[in-house]
Amino acid sequence: MLDPIVFVLIKIIELFRYLLLAYVIVSWLIAFNVVNTRNQVVAAIADFLFRITEPVLGPIRRWLPNLGGLDISPIVLFFLLLLIELYLQKLL
């Protein structure tokens, strides 16, 4: 009975991990001026990824100490999602 629910949760976590990775890559591309946010497509993609990931990354950023310009909250979230996914796979 629980198998389909756990399977869907695992797939949602996988999708969120990919979105998190895309957010990190886009933020690097913007930070190093590889892409220009004045381009509407780039701005829309960056805004979408920010809105999807920020509700989860915000509390992690407040919990972590300030490391200057280095933001390790996506790394922490990526590993937390990976641990949750591994736990759910054990339930199957």
C-alpha positions in Angstrom: 0.0 0.0 0.0 2.8 2.4 0.8 5.0 1.5 -2.2 3.4 3.9 -4.7 3.5 6.8 -2.2 7.2 6.2 -1.4 7.9 5.8 -5.1 6.3 9.2 -5.9 8.2 10.8 -3.0 11.5 9.5 -4.3 10.8 10.9 -7.8 9.8 14.3 -6.3 13.1 14.4 -4.4 15.0 13.4 -7.5 13.3 16.2 -9.5 14.1 18.7 -6.7 17.7 17.7 -6.7 17.9 18.4 -10.4 16.3 21.7 -9.9 18.7 22.5 -7.1 21.6 21.6 -9.4 20.2 23.8 -12.2 19.8 26.7 -9.6 23.5 26.4 -8.6 24.7 26.3 -12.2 22.5 29.3 -13.3 23.6 31.3 -10.2 27.3 30.7 -11.1 26.7 31.6 -14.7 25.1 34.9 -13.6 27.7 35.6 -11.0 30.6 35.2 -13.5 28.7 37.2 -16.2 28.5 34.3 -18.6 24.8 35.0 -19.1 23.0 38.3 -18.8 19.9 38.6 -16.7 18.6 41.3 -19.0 17.7 38.5 -21.4 14.1 37.6 -20.7 14.6 33.9 -21.0 17.5 33.8 -18.6 15.7 36.1 -16.1 12.6 33.8 -16.3 14.6 30.6 -15.7 16.6 32.2 -12.9 13.5 33.6 -11.2 11.7 30.2 -11.5 14.7 28.3 -10.0 15.0 30.9 -7.2 11.3 30.7 -6.3 11.4 26.9 -6.2 14.6 26.5 -4.2 14.6 29.5 -1.9 11.8 28.3 0.5 14.1 25.3 1.4 17.4 27.1 1.2 16.4 30.1 3.3 16.1 28.2 6.6 19.3 26.3 5.9 21.2 29.6 5.3 19.9 31.0 8.6 21.1 27.9 10.4 24.6 27.8 8.9 27.3 30.2 10.0 28.3 33.1 7.8 31.2 32.0 5.6 31.7 35.3 3.8 30.8 35.0 0.1 30.6 31.2 0.2 27.1 29.7 0.3 27.2 26.0 1.1 23.5 25.7 1.7 22.8 24.0 -1.6 25.4 21.4 -0.8 23.9 20.8 2.6 20.4 20.5 1.1 21.6 18.2 -1.7 23.1 15.8 0.9 20.0 16.0 3.1 17.8 15.1 0.1 20.1 12.3 -0.8 19.9 10.9 2.7 16.1 11.2 2.7 15.9 9.4 -0.6 18.2 6.6 0.6 16.0 6.1 3.6 12.9 6.0 1.5 14.5 3.5 -0.8 15.1 1.2 2.2 11.4 1.4 3.0 10.7 -0.2 -0.4 
